[in-house]
Amino acid sequence: MNDTNDTNDTNNANNTGDQYVLDLREADAAQVALVGGKAAHLGELARIEGVSVPEGFCVTTDAFRRVLADAPAVEEAIDRLRRVPPGDREAVRTLSGEIRRAIEGIPVPDGVAARITDALARAGERAAYAVRSSATAEDMPSASFAGQQDTYLNIVGPEAVLRHVSRCWASLFTERAVAYRQSNGIDHRTVHMAVVVQRMVLPQAAGVLFTADPVTGDRKAATVEAAFGLGEALVSGLVNPDVFRVRHGEVVAKAIGAKERAVRALPAGGTREEAVDAQLREQPALTDAQAVGLVGLGRRIEACFGRPQDIEWCLADGDFHIVQSRPITTLFPVPVPDPVLDAGTGGHETRSRVYVSVGHQQMMTDAMKPLGLSVWQLTAMAPMHEAGGRLFVDVTGRLASPASRAGLLDMIGRGDPLVRDALETLLDRDGFLPSPPGPPEAAPGGPPAGRAPAPAPAPLDTDPAVVTELVERSRRSLAVLERDIRTKTGPELFDFLSDAFQEHKRLLADPLSLQVIMAGMEATWWLNDNLRAWLGEKNAADTLTLSAPGNVTSEMGLALLDVADVIRPWPEVVAFLRGVGGVGGVGATGGVEDDGFLDGLAKLPGGTEAREAIEDYLARYGMRCAGEIDITRPRWRERPATLVPVILDNVRNFGPGAAGQRFEQGLRTAREKEREVLSRLRELPDGERKADETKRMIDRVRTFIGYREYPKYNIVSRSFVYKRALVAEAERLVRAGVLAEKEDAFHLTFQELREAVRARRVDGRLIERRKEEFRSYQALTPPRVLTSDGEALNGSYRREDVPAGALVGLPVSAGTVEGRARVVLDMADADLEAGDILVTVFTDPSWSPLFVGITALVTEVGGLMTHGAVIAREYGLPAVVGVAGATRLIRDGQRIRVHGSDGYVELLD
């Protein structure tokens, strides 16, 4: 080694403050940028009383930067890698390989090498070491990077250690690590690599401990996986490990694997697979007492880090040694209980609280930003709890009381049988929920516990004027809101909005409005139940309610057909729109304003008429968008180009006057069905009475069922008024230098934004942390039911009356259709042709314009009375919702058959 270079490197390190080597016990969470996530965690672990961590040191990120400083070609290649689209796997493979080879070919700088060999001399130069990658983006709460970078075991001698340090540096650019960073939105240039060098432990057994069940999410159940020899045999899938499930300090279940192979350390370095002695293969690698003791250590580690952990351990000479701990990033977070709500349950203790997903009822299971979450909470009828960027309602009190349990399960089961099944799964467990000693907790949004129940409402006449009056009330309230908010800014605006939110809740809780909604739903249930019993008709109400008056959501879809009628005669307008189609898709989550394509229309023949038609449509429906319960999502009014692909589909797939024709056809079909049903009923015993009752219910359902969509329309209309006012405040904060961009306000709650406006100050670190959290929440799939123990349940249909291989769901709109499946995850990406079947995760009212051009609907989320189901029935489309994994199991373009009456989907090719 060149002494002069060594001296120069030493001087450079001293001058720049570079620190190339750090003892592991000196590392902590505050030094992640220097030592990486793994080393930071190991340093924290080493300071926990009773936790044994093998000694060692960390080659810091300063050393990695020092290596890259001598390799400008590597820096240039990393820049090229940054520009590669995530889907271009071949380019990722080529460039990442080029970078790895370049890094491995760079000699370790003398000053760095000297510090590593000095550290080895102090620790034991000829000892065996584990050399392990520790990236700065590793073991984070939002992304664990498990298995993305390299680890080398039983490395002996300074030269070998230096060589493997270089290989760890290079592993920052394995193809899998690059792809992982791309999928998590992490810039390659912001991640640096440290390397952990630890004394090897030669264990009798090793494995992994999850302090929460990694499958169910249950935080009270821990899982231990164990195998003989080094843990590499388990991680690499070489053996089926022993699995212990530990709960409340005892092993509650275990499975002993056939451990035929083990990985052992060789005396001269390296590892080797060996056969396990036949007599030991089916012997447990741990005793029950050892598994319980290991979980106790895990609980101590979990408490230190504040969240469930994925822990790598090894057992040597009767003692456990911890070699890694990282957060389990796949668990859905647990809602934080509300002390006020808990205090209102009569003081009884429950083993677990039970939460039902709001998103599965509202057809919006995507993660929401804090402003959207908080505004929905402030305007909702029931108290709601946030977890993982989603909202949940606590139904513990309703379930615990036998008096309210049956009603809750019946109501939920009619809407989504999977939620009911998940709740019944919990209730079937012995002692899961004790009955409360006092009166039952009030229903969410109902009267507080202890208040006398309200008197039964007066019978509701089947009178269209009732609906007309309710709609007019909503319109008047919205007009007052729009008028009065115009003069409000600053703190005064937030005071005004707080009052407006109370009016919002009053409208939602209007007893007459709720009575009308229930009248329509109950009439639907009556018709389906009785006509099935009397005539053998399945879901007869689906046909009887076609083209029911007053459904604002179905009218919205037909109105876009009218827009297409205006545009269709003008070829230059159609060609122009083809050039802007897909701009500003609904999947975007910012608040970018109108992209300006409407201005370009005015220059074209027919462009003025086209623009007026689109503007008129936006005036009526521009407050809508996908995921509209989150006010931070861009509205059609803000991004009108979102509608262009649907307009073009309508131009291509339909002729003039299609909207009126479709409505009239639905009306004729409904009337024909009514005549048929009544005629058949009159031929039955007591037929006149049955026919008369059925006629009354048909009139009732057609009078009231359309109104069910109006309260949501009103909510979204009001929410857009709130949003515009709040965005204007955010723009003022940007001009004042308080926010970097107006969309940053979406990562603050309503109260936090209120304080920022008052104080003219905001914590930029809070916004950045919220952005990171939101990105991590986007990757999570919310469960239908969640317990306070973290257990996630989604229920099952438990049906045996479907063909083998069919996908089971909930029948919500009658009929059977065969056709081409179009799997669409973003409405802006839809490219539909007449006869296609739409397959997607969920639909909300914003998807209604697509319904006019399809023949059937399949969704992963939904219930009998959710928006997709309602509009599918309105348009006469067979529909099956709640089909688990539909967008994965059905290929785009595959031929399928949708059985809307029986609730299943057949895959035909």
Secondary structure as the mmCIF struct_conf table of DSSP 4:
data_model
#
loop_
_struct_conf.conf_type_id
_struct_conf.id
_struct_conf.beg_label_comp_id
_struct_conf.beg_label_asym_id
_struct_conf.beg_label_seq_id
_struct_conf.end_label_comp_id
_struct_conf.end_label_asym_id
_struct_conf.end_label_seq_id
HELX_RH_AL_P HELX_RH_AL_P1 ASP A 3 THR A 16
TURN_TY1_P TURN_TY1_P1 GLY A 17 GLY A 17
STRN STRN1 VAL A 21 ASP A 23
HELX_RH_3T_P HELX_RH_3T_P1 LEU A 24 GLU A 26
HELX_RH_3T_P HELX_RH_3T_P2 ALA A 29 GLN A 31
HELX_RH_AL_P HELX_RH_AL_P2 VAL A 32 ALA A 46
TURN_TY1_P TURN_TY1_P2 ARG A 47 ARG A 47
BEND BEND1 ILE A 48 ILE A 48
TURN_TY1_P TURN_TY1_P3 GLU A 49 GLY A 50
STRN STRN2 GLY A 56 VAL A 59
HELX_RH_AL_P HELX_RH_AL_P3 THR A 61 ALA A 69
TURN_TY1_P TURN_TY1_P4 ASP A 70 ASP A 70
HELX_RH_AL_P HELX_RH_AL_P4 PRO A 72 ARG A 82
TURN_TY1_P TURN_TY1_P5 ARG A 83 ARG A 83
BEND BEND2 VAL A 84 VAL A 84
TURN_TY1_P TURN_TY1_P6 PRO A 86 GLY A 87
HELX_RH_AL_P HELX_RH_AL_P5 ARG A 89 GLU A 104
TURN_TY1_P TURN_TY1_P7 GLY A 105 GLY A 105
BEND BEND3 ILE A 106 ILE A 106
HELX_LH_PP_P HELX_LH_PP_P1 PRO A 107 PRO A 109
HELX_RH_AL_P HELX_RH_AL_P6 ASP A 110 ALA A 123
TURN_TY1_P TURN_TY1_P8 GLU A 125 ARG A 126
BEND BEND4 ALA A 127 ALA A 127
STRN STRN3 ALA A 128 ALA A 135
TURN_TY1_P TURN_TY1_P9 THR A 136 ALA A 137
BEND BEND5 GLU A 138 ASP A 139
BEND BEND6 PRO A 141 SER A 142
TURN_TY1_P TURN_TY1_P10 ALA A 146 GLN A 148
BEND BEND7 GLN A 149 GLN A 149
STRN STRN4 THR A 151 VAL A 156
BEND BEND8 GLY A 157 GLY A 157
HELX_RH_AL_P HELX_RH_AL_P7 PRO A 158 ALA A 170
HELX_RH_3T_P HELX_RH_3T_P3 SER A 171 PHE A 173
HELX_RH_AL_P HELX_RH_AL_P8 GLU A 175 SER A 183
TURN_TY1_P TURN_TY1_P11 ASN A 184 GLY A 185
HELX_RH_3T_P HELX_RH_3T_P4 HIS A 188 THR A 190
STRN STRN5 MET A 193 ARG A 199
BEND BEND9 GLN A 204 GLN A 204
STRN STRN6 ALA A 205 PHE A 210
BEND BEND10 THR A 211 ALA A 212
TURN_TY1_P TURN_TY1_P12 PRO A 214 THR A 216
TURN_TY1_P TURN_TY1_P13 ARG A 219 LYS A 220
STRN STRN7 ALA A 221 PHE A 228
STRN STRN8 GLY A 229 GLY A 229
TURN_TY1_P TURN_TY1_P14 GLY A 231 GLY A 231
HELX_RH_AL_P HELX_RH_AL_P9 GLU A 232 VAL A 235
TURN_TY1_P TURN_TY1_P15 SER A 236 GLY A 237
BEND BEND11 VAL A 239 VAL A 239
STRN STRN9 ASP A 242 ARG A 247
TURN_TY1_P TURN_TY1_P16 HIS A 248 GLY A 249
STRN STRN10 GLU A 250 ALA A 255
STRN STRN11 ARG A 261 ALA A 265
TURN_TY1_P TURN_TY1_P17 PRO A 267 ALA A 268
BEND BEND12 GLY A 269 GLY A 270
STRN STRN12 THR A 271 ALA A 275
HELX_LH_PP_P HELX_LH_PP_P2 VAL A 276 ASP A 277
TURN_TY1_P TURN_TY1_P18 ALA A 278 GLU A 282
BEND BEND13 GLN A 283 GLN A 283
BEND BEND14 ALA A 285 LEU A 286
HELX_RH_AL_P HELX_RH_AL_P10 ASP A 288 PHE A 305
TURN_TY1_P TURN_TY1_P19 GLY A 306 GLY A 306
BEND BEND15 ARG A 307 ARG A 307
STRN STRN13 GLN A 309 ALA A 316
TURN_TY1_P TURN_TY1_P20 ASP A 317 GLY A 318
STRN STRN14 ASP A 319 PRO A 327
TURN_TY1_P TURN_TY1_P21 THR A 329 THR A 330
BEND BEND16 LEU A 331 LEU A 331
HELX_LH_PP_P HELX_LH_PP_P3 PHE A 332 PRO A 337
HELX_RH_AL_P HELX_RH_AL_P11 PRO A 339 ALA A 343
TURN_TY1_P TURN_TY1_P22 GLY A 344 GLY A 347
BEND BEND17 ARG A 351 ARG A 351
STRN STRN15 VAL A 354 SER A 357
BEND BEND18 VAL A 358 VAL A 358
HELX_RH_AL_P HELX_RH_AL_P12 GLY A 359 GLN A 362
TURN_TY1_P TURN_TY1_P23 MET A 363 MET A 363
BEND BEND19 ASP A 366 ASP A 366
HELX_RH_AL_P HELX_RH_AL_P13 PRO A 370 THR A 379
BEND BEND20 MET A 381 ALA A 382
STRN STRN16 HIS A 385 ALA A 387
TURN_TY1_P TURN_TY1_P24 GLY A 388 GLY A 389
STRN STRN17 ARG A 390 ASP A 394
HELX_RH_AL_P HELX_RH_AL_P14 THR A 396 ALA A 400
HELX_RH_AL_P HELX_RH_AL_P15 PRO A 402 GLY A 415
HELX_RH_AL_P HELX_RH_AL_P16 PRO A 417 LEU A 427
TURN_TY1_P TURN_TY1_P25 ASP A 428 ASP A 428
BEND BEND21 ARG A 429 ARG A 429
TURN_TY1_P TURN_TY1_P26 ASP A 430 GLY A 431
BEND BEND22 PHE A 432 LEU A 433
HELX_LH_PP_P HELX_LH_PP_P4 PRO A 434 PRO A 436
BEND BEND23 PRO A 437 PRO A 439
HELX_LH_PP_P HELX_LH_PP_P5 PRO A 440 ALA A 443
TURN_TY1_P TURN_TY1_P27 PRO A 444 GLY A 445
BEND BEND24 GLY A 446 GLY A 446
HELX_LH_PP_P HELX_LH_PP_P6 PRO A 447 PRO A 448
TURN_TY1_P TURN_TY1_P28 ALA A 449 GLY A 450
BEND BEND25 ARG A 451 ARG A 451
HELX_LH_PP_P HELX_LH_PP_P7 ALA A 452 ASP A 461
HELX_RH_AL_P HELX_RH_AL_P17 PRO A 464 ILE A 485
TURN_TY1_P TURN_TY1_P29 ARG A 486 THR A 487
HELX_RH_AL_P HELX_RH_AL_P18 GLY A 490 LEU A 508
TURN_TY1_P TURN_TY1_P30 ALA A 509 ALA A 509
HELX_RH_AL_P HELX_RH_AL_P19 PRO A 511 LEU A 535
BEND BEND26 LYS A 538 ASN A 539
HELX_RH_AL_P HELX_RH_AL_P20 ALA A 540 LEU A 544
TURN_TY1_P TURN_TY1_P31 THR A 545 SER A 547
TURN_TY1_P TURN_TY1_P32 PRO A 549 GLY A 550
HELX_RH_AL_P HELX_RH_AL_P21 VAL A 552 ILE A 567
TURN_TY1_P TURN_TY1_P33 ARG A 568 PRO A 569
HELX_RH_AL_P HELX_RH_AL_P22 PRO A 571 VAL A 580
TURN_TY1_P TURN_TY1_P34 GLY A 581 GLY A 584
TURN_TY1_P TURN_TY1_P35 VAL A 586 GLY A 587
BEND BEND27 GLY A 590 GLY A 590
BEND BEND28 GLY A 596 GLY A 596
HELX_RH_AL_P HELX_RH_AL_P23 PHE A 597 LEU A 601
TURN_TY1_P TURN_TY1_P36 ALA A 602 LYS A 603
BEND BEND29 LEU A 604 LEU A 604
TURN_TY1_P TURN_TY1_P37 PRO A 605 GLY A 606
HELX_RH_AL_P HELX_RH_AL_P24 GLY A 607 TYR A 621
TURN_TY1_P TURN_TY1_P38 GLY A 622 MET A 623
TURN_TY1_P TURN_TY1_P39 ALA A 626 ILE A 629
BEND BEND30 ASP A 630 ASP A 630
TURN_TY1_P TURN_TY1_P40 ILE A 631 THR A 632
BEND BEND31 ARG A 633 ARG A 633
HELX_LH_PP_P HELX_LH_PP_P8 PRO A 634 ARG A 635
TURN_TY1_P TURN_TY1_P41 TRP A 636 GLU A 638
HELX_RH_3T_P HELX_RH_3T_P5 PRO A 640 LEU A 643
HELX_RH_AL_P HELX_RH_AL_P25 VAL A 644 ASN A 653
TURN_TY1_P TURN_TY1_P42 PRO A 656 GLY A 657
HELX_RH_AL_P HELX_RH_AL_P26 ALA A 658 ARG A 682
TURN_TY1_P TURN_TY1_P43 GLU A 683 GLU A 683
BEND BEND32 LEU A 684 LEU A 684
TURN_TY1_P TURN_TY1_P44 PRO A 685 ASP A 686
HELX_RH_AL_P HELX_RH_AL_P27 GLY A 687 PHE A 704
HELX_RH_3T_P HELX_RH_3T_P6 ILE A 705 GLU A 709
HELX_RH_AL_P HELX_RH_AL_P28 TYR A 710 ARG A 735
TURN_TY1_P TURN_TY1_P45 ALA A 736 GLY A 737
BEND BEND33 VAL A 738 VAL A 738
BEND BEND34 ALA A 740 GLU A 741
HELX_RH_3T_P HELX_RH_3T_P7 LYS A 742 HIS A 747
BEND BEND35 LEU A 748 LEU A 748
HELX_RH_AL_P HELX_RH_AL_P29 PHE A 750 ALA A 759
TURN_TY1_P TURN_TY1_P46 ARG A 760 ARG A 760
HELX_RH_AL_P HELX_RH_AL_P30 GLY A 764 GLN A 778
TURN_TY1_P TURN_TY1_P47 ALA A 779 ALA A 779
HELX_LH_PP_P HELX_LH_PP_P9 LEU A 780 PRO A 783
BEND BEND36 ARG A 784 ARG A 784
STRN STRN18 VAL A 785 THR A 787
TURN_TY1_P TURN_TY1_P48 SER A 788 ASP A 789
STRN STRN19 ALA A 792 LEU A 793
BEND BEND37 ASP A 801 VAL A 802
TURN_TY1_P TURN_TY1_P49 ALA A 804 GLY A 805
HELX_LH_PP_P HELX_LH_PP_P10 ALA A 806 ALA A 806
STRN STRN20 LEU A 807 VAL A 808
STRN STRN21 LEU A 810 SER A 813
STRN STRN22 THR A 816 VAL A 823
BEND BEND38 LEU A 825 ASP A 826
HELX_RH_3T_P HELX_RH_3T_P8 MET A 827 ASP A 829
TURN_TY1_P TURN_TY1_P50 ALA A 834 GLY A 835
STRN STRN23 ILE A 837 THR A 840
BEND BEND39 VAL A 841 VAL A 841
HELX_RH_3T_P HELX_RH_3T_P9 PRO A 845 TRP A 847
HELX_RH_AL_P HELX_RH_AL_P31 SER A 848 PHE A 851
TURN_TY1_P TURN_TY1_P51 VAL A 852 GLY A 853
BEND BEND40 THR A 855 THR A 855
STRN STRN24 ALA A 856 THR A 859
BEND BEND41 GLU A 860 VAL A 861
TURN_TY1_P TURN_TY1_P52 LEU A 864 MET A 865
BEND BEND42 THR A 866 THR A 866
HELX_RH_AL_P HELX_RH_AL_P32 HIS A 867 TYR A 875
TURN_TY1_P TURN_TY1_P53 GLY A 876 GLY A 876
STRN STRN25 ALA A 879 VAL A 881
TURN_TY1_P TURN_TY1_P54 ALA A 884 GLY A 885
HELX_RH_AL_P HELX_RH_AL_P33 ALA A 886 LEU A 889
BEND BEND43 ILE A 890 ILE A 890
TURN_TY1_P TURN_TY1_P55 ASP A 892 GLY A 893
STRN STRN26 ARG A 895 HIS A 899
TURN_TY1_P TURN_TY1_P56 GLY A 900 GLY A 903
STRN STRN27 TYR A 904 LEU A 907
#
